Amino acid sequence: MTNETVRTKFEYVDDDEPEDADALLRGTIKLLFDEYGEMDEDELAVAYGARGVELYRELKNAGN
């Protein structure tokens, strides 16, 4: 997956709105999870913060 793929999928998301920003983060985490499966939570925390880790855990638990 390239940066262009991620950019294209979320081109119309307005990141000034909190719900849109959360949707963008949720979509990004989902794309990463779909592409790579399990990931290191510490690395996710650095890149996407606590909310990114929370969304990752939700996706991971939904798969079980």
C-alpha positions in Angstrom: 0.0 0.0 0.0 1.3 3.4 -0.9 0.8 6.8 0.6 -1.1 7.7 -2.5 -3.6 4.9 -1.8 -4.3 6.2 1.7 -4.5 9.8 0.4 -7.0 8.8 -2.3 -9.3 6.9 0.1 -9.6 9.8 2.5 -9.3 12.8 0.1 -12.7 14.2 1.0 -12.5 13.9 4.8 -12.5 17.3 6.6 -10.0 16.9 9.4 -11.1 20.1 11.0 -14.2 18.3 12.3 -13.5 16.0 15.3 -15.8 13.2 14.0 -14.2 13.4 10.6 -10.7 13.2 12.2 -11.8 10.1 14.2 -13.2 8.6 11.0 -9.9 9.3 9.2 -7.9 7.7 12.0 -10.2 4.7 12.2 -9.9 4.2 8.4 -6.1 4.5 8.6 -5.8 2.0 11.4 -8.2 -0.4 9.5 -6.1 -0.1 6.4 -2.9 -0.8 8.3 -4.5 -3.7 10.2 -5.9 -5.2 7.0 -2.5 -4.9 5.3 -0.1 -6.0 8.1 -2.3 -7.8 10.7 -0.9 -7.6 14.3 1.3 -4.5 14.9 3.4 -3.3 17.8 1.2 -1.1 20.1 4.1 1.0 21.2 4.9 2.0 17.6 1.2 2.7 17.0 1.1 4.9 20.1 4.0 7.0 18.8 2.5 7.4 15.3 -1.2 7.6 16.1 -1.5 8.3 19.8 -3.7 6.6 22.4 -6.8 6.8 20.2 -5.0 5.0 17.5 -4.1 2.2 19.9 -7.6 2.1 21.2 -9.0 1.7 17.6 -6.4 -1.0 16.8 -7.4 -3.0 19.9 -11.1 -2.7 18.9 -10.2 -4.1 15.4 -8.0 -6.8 16.9 -10.7 -7.9 19.4 -13.4 -7.9 16.7 -11.3 -10.3 14.7 -11.2 -12.9 17.6 
